[in-house]
Amino acid sequence: MSRPVWGGEEFVVFLPDTWLDQAFWLAEEIRADLATIRLTSEEGIPFGITASFGLTQCQTADQYPDDLLRRADSALYQAKHQGRNRVISIPTAAAQKT
């Protein structure tokens, strides 16, 4: 089984006892807050901060942590491909509230 690989600007956060929609709104709040930050480079050039998030939820069918991480990584790449600075979740039947 191949392992997902993360770049230096990527990190993973696990949120136990959290529904996918709750994680989505938390990530969206963080993304929006980051977007309000304005910085200036050493050369005096102003710039902002953006962030893309890929979310999923653990399923009973997940046999390995890599299954969960691969779905989250796929959602992250969808967010980047759709223009960045957004939150994308991959809902599944097992991830929905019953």
N, C-alpha and C positions, 0 to 999 in steps of 0.2 A: 504494500500500500504506500503510495507516495504521500509525502507530507506537504501541507500548504506552506508556502514561504512568504514571510512578511518583510517588507522593506523597512528602512530606518524610521519612516514617518508613520508606520502602522502599529497599532497596538490592540490588544484584546481585553475586553471587560466582560466578566461574568456577573450576571445579576440574579442570584438565587431568589426563588419565590416571587418572580416578576413575570407578569403576562407580557406578551409581545407588544400589545398596544401601549402598556405602561412604559416599556423600554423605548418605544418609538417616541413618545412625548418627552421623555427625559433627554434622549439624544437630540431631538428637535430644539429643545430649550437650550442645551449646551451649544448646538450649532448656531442658533440665533444670537446667543450671548457673545460667542467668539466673533461673529460678524460685526459686532459693534466696536470692536477694538481697533484703534488706529495707531500705527507705529510709524517711526521715521528711521530710515536707514542711516548709516554713518555718512552717506553722501547727501543726506537731506531729502531723500525721495520718500514721500509718504506711501504707505501700503497697509492693506488690511489682512485679516486672517480669515480663512475659510476652512471648513472641515466637511468631509464626506463620511457617512456612517453606513455600515451594512449590518443588518440585524436578522436574527433567526431565533427560534426557540427550541429547546431540547425536546426530542420526541422519544417515545418509548422504543421505537424501532432503531434508534441510534445505538449501534453496537460499540462504536469507538468515538472518542472525543474528536477525531479527525472528521467524522461525518458532520458534526455540528459546525466545526471550524470551516469546513469546505463550503457549506451553505452561507455562512456569514461572509466569507471571502467573496463568494459569487455575488452576493447582494452589494458588497462594497464596490466591486468592479462595475456593477450596473449603475451605481450612483456616480462613479467617475465617468462612465461612458455617456451618461445622460446630462453631463455638463458640470459635474462636481457641485460642492456646497449644497448637499441634500442628504436626506435620510431615506434609505430604501430597506424595506423588510421583505423577507421571503416567508409568507404565511404558508402553513401546511395544515392539513386536516387535524393532525395531532396537536398543533400549536394553538388551535382555536379554543376559546372557553366553551365549556359544555354546560 
